[in-house]
Structure formats: structure tokens, C-alpha cells
Amino acid sequence: MGIYIVAITALFFLAFAFFAVGQASVARNSAQSAADAAALAAARESRDEAHDALLAALKAGDTDKLGHLLQLLGDDDEGPCRMAQVFANDNGARADDCERSSDPAGYTVYVQSLHGIGKTVVHDADDVRAEAHATAEVTSRCPGLESQGGIITFTCDDGNVTVDPKADDFTLDLSVFYAVHLTS
């Protein structure tokens, strides 16, 4: 009879230990989701900051500046890193670090979960916080362009895109010119 009690106790302990591993896994996945969202938000904000400069270059027909803008984005890290913090917080984490990368342009964001994994049978694991990082980059979809009579034709990954920036119904959609995606 005593051996059964020991066996049942051991099985309960083992079940609680597996539950603790499950809690840690959920915390890690949540932190990774927060890092992914924060990195994508930073990269997208960086892309969106190029809007006014790209629109001005389009309206001026400045193909040299357009070519430069399609390859490089703004150099302000404050807005993108602020957006990373907002998205990390919205996903239950805090952004500990936000680093700009340059080739290709993007951001790496390091996050830590706001809450520990919770009560477990594992000693000193209750307040352990999950950590994760993610990198998102912004890449140009349109490596080439030419201008003819105020009409600008971009050579893009998905085919040519013709833009008449002086048309009344023209709106600039940056997703046509840039791709934002996770890399790690």
C-alpha cells in the first residue's frame, strides 16, 4: 500500500512539473509574439516616416531622390522604437532594447514579459520572466524607375507600377514600394 502512495505522489509531482514546463512554454511563446509585433511595428513606422519625403520627390519628379528613398529609409529611431514599446506593451511585454540595422533597413527588438510564469512546483521559477527578440526589415520592392513626361514607371518585384503623382485621385501606398517582414 505504501508503494502506491509513493507512486501516486511521484506521478502528481511529475504532472505538476510538466505543467510548469507548459507554463514556461506559453510564457516564451507570448514573449516571442510580443517581440515579433514590436519589431514589425518599428519597421513599419520607419517605412511610414518616408511617406512625406517620397511623396515630395514623386510630385517634383526627382528620380535621383526617389531612387535614394526606395533604398534607404529615415534615420530617426525615436518614432520606430516608441512604436515597438507600444506594441510590446499591448502584447504583455516591455521592450528592453530597440536596435536599428542598416543593410537591409530594419529593427531588432528585445522584450521581456511583464509577468512571471506563475506558481509552479519548480523552486524559484515563479517570478522568472520570458525573454525574446525579433528582427523585422524593410526592403524595397521597386529597384528601378524611369520618368517620362511627369509619369513615373517603377520596376517592382510584382511588375511595373506606373504613377502619375499630379493626378487628382493619386494616393501614395507605401506597401507598393516597400515590404515589411520578419527575418528572425
C-alpha positions in Angstrom: 0.0 0.0 0.0 2.8 2.4 0.8 4.4 1.9 -2.6 1.2 3.0 -4.2 1.1 6.2 -2.2 4.7 7.0 -3.2 3.9 6.2 -6.8 0.8 8.4 -6.9 2.7 11.2 -5.2 5.5 10.9 -7.7 3.0 10.9 -10.6 1.4 14.1 -9.2 4.7 15.8 -8.8 5.6 14.8 -12.4 2.3 16.1 -13.7 2.9 19.4 -11.9 6.4 19.6 -13.3 5.1 19.1 -16.8 2.5 21.8 -16.1 5.4 24.1 -15.1 7.1 23.4 -18.4 3.9 24.1 -20.2 3.5 27.4 -18.4 7.1 28.3 -19.3 6.5 27.4 -22.9 3.3 29.6 -23.1 5.2 32.5 -21.5 8.1 32.1 -24.0 5.6 32.0 -27.0 3.8 35.1 -25.7 7.1 36.9 -25.3 8.1 35.9 -28.9 4.7 37.1 -30.2 5.3 40.5 -28.4 8.8 40.7 -29.9 7.5 39.9 -33.4 4.8 42.6 -33.1 7.2 45.1 -31.7 9.8 44.6 -34.4 7.2 44.7 -37.2 5.8 47.9 -35.7 9.2 49.6 -35.5 10.0 48.6 -39.1 6.6 49.7 -40.4 6.9 53.1 -38.5 10.3 53.6 -40.2 8.7 52.9 -43.6 5.8 55.2 -42.9 8.2 58.0 -41.9 9.5 58.0 -45.5 5.9 58.9 -46.8 6.3 62.7 -47.0 9.8 62.7 -48.5 8.7 60.1 -51.1 5.6 62.0 -51.9 7.5 65.3 -52.3 10.1 63.5 -54.6 7.3 62.0 -56.7 5.5 65.3 -57.1 8.7 67.0 -58.0 9.7 64.2 -60.4 13.1 64.0 -58.7 14.1 60.5 -59.9 17.5 60.7 -58.1 15.9 61.3 -54.8 13.2 58.7 -55.4 15.9 56.1 -56.2 17.7 57.0 -52.9 14.5 56.9 -50.9 13.5 53.5 -52.3 16.8 52.0 -51.0 17.1 53.9 -47.7 14.6 54.9 -45.1 14.7 57.7 -42.5 17.3 57.9 -39.8 15.0 58.8 -36.9 14.9 55.9 -34.4 12.7 57.7 -31.8 9.4 57.0 -33.6 10.0 53.4 -34.6 11.3 52.5 -31.1 8.4 54.2 -29.5 6.0 52.1 -31.6 8.0 49.0 -30.7 7.4 49.8 -27.0 3.7 50.4 -27.6 3.2 47.1 -29.4 5.3 45.2 -26.8 3.1 46.6 -24.0 0.0 45.7 -25.9 1.2 42.2 -26.0 2.2 41.8 -22.3 5.9 42.7 -22.5 8.3 45.6 -22.3 10.8 46.4 -25.0 14.2 46.4 -23.3 16.2 47.4 -26.4 15.4 48.5 -29.9 18.3 48.4 -32.4 18.4 49.8 -35.9 20.0 47.7 -38.6 21.1 49.2 -41.9 21.6 46.5 -44.5 18.7 46.0 -45.1 17.0 48.6 -43.1 15.1 47.3 -40.1 14.9 46.9 -36.3 15.7 44.2 -33.8 13.7 44.4 -30.6 14.4 42.6 -27.3 11.5 42.1 -25.0 10.8 40.7 -21.5 7.3 39.6 -20.4 5.6 41.8 -17.8 4.6 38.9 -15.6 6.4 35.8 -14.3 5.3 32.3 -15.4 3.2 31.9 -12.2 3.1 29.5 -9.3 4.8 26.2 -10.1 6.3 23.2 -8.2 9.8 24.2 -9.6 11.7 26.1 -6.9 12.4 29.8 -7.6 10.6 29.7 -11.0 7.5 31.7 -10.1 8.9 35.1 -11.0 11.0 34.1 -14.0 10.1 36.3 -16.9 10.3 35.1 -20.5 12.6 36.9 -22.9 12.6 37.0 -26.7 13.9 39.1 -29.6 12.8 39.5 -33.2 14.1 41.3 -36.3 12.0 42.9 -38.9 13.3 44.6 -42.0 12.0 46.9 -44.7 13.1 46.1 -48.2 12.4 47.9 -51.4 10.0 46.2 -53.8 11.0 48.6 -56.7 14.7 48.6 -57.5 14.3 50.6 -60.8 12.4 53.6 -62.1 12.2 55.9 -65.1 10.4 59.1 -65.7 8.7 60.3 -68.9 6.6 63.4 -69.2 5.8 63.5 -65.4 4.7 59.9 -65.4 7.0 57.7 -63.3 7.3 54.0 -64.0 8.7 51.8 -61.3 10.1 48.4 -61.9 8.9 46.4 -59.0 9.0 42.7 -57.9 5.4 42.1 -58.9 5.7 44.0 -62.3 5.8 47.6 -63.4 3.9 50.3 -61.4 3.0 53.5 -63.2 2.4 56.6 -61.1 1.1 60.0 -62.1 1.7 62.0 -58.9 -0.2 65.0 -60.3 -3.4 63.1 -60.8 -6.3 64.3 -58.6 -7.0 60.8 -57.3 -3.4 59.9 -56.6 -2.7 58.4 -53.1 0.6 57.1 -52.0 0.5 53.5 -50.8 3.9 52.7 -49.3 3.1 48.9 -49.3 3.5 49.0 -53.1 7.1 50.3 -52.8 8.3 48.6 -49.5 7.9 45.1 -47.9 8.0 44.8 -44.1 8.7 41.3 -42.8 10.2 39.3 -40.0 13.6 37.8 -40.5 14.3 36.2 -37.2 
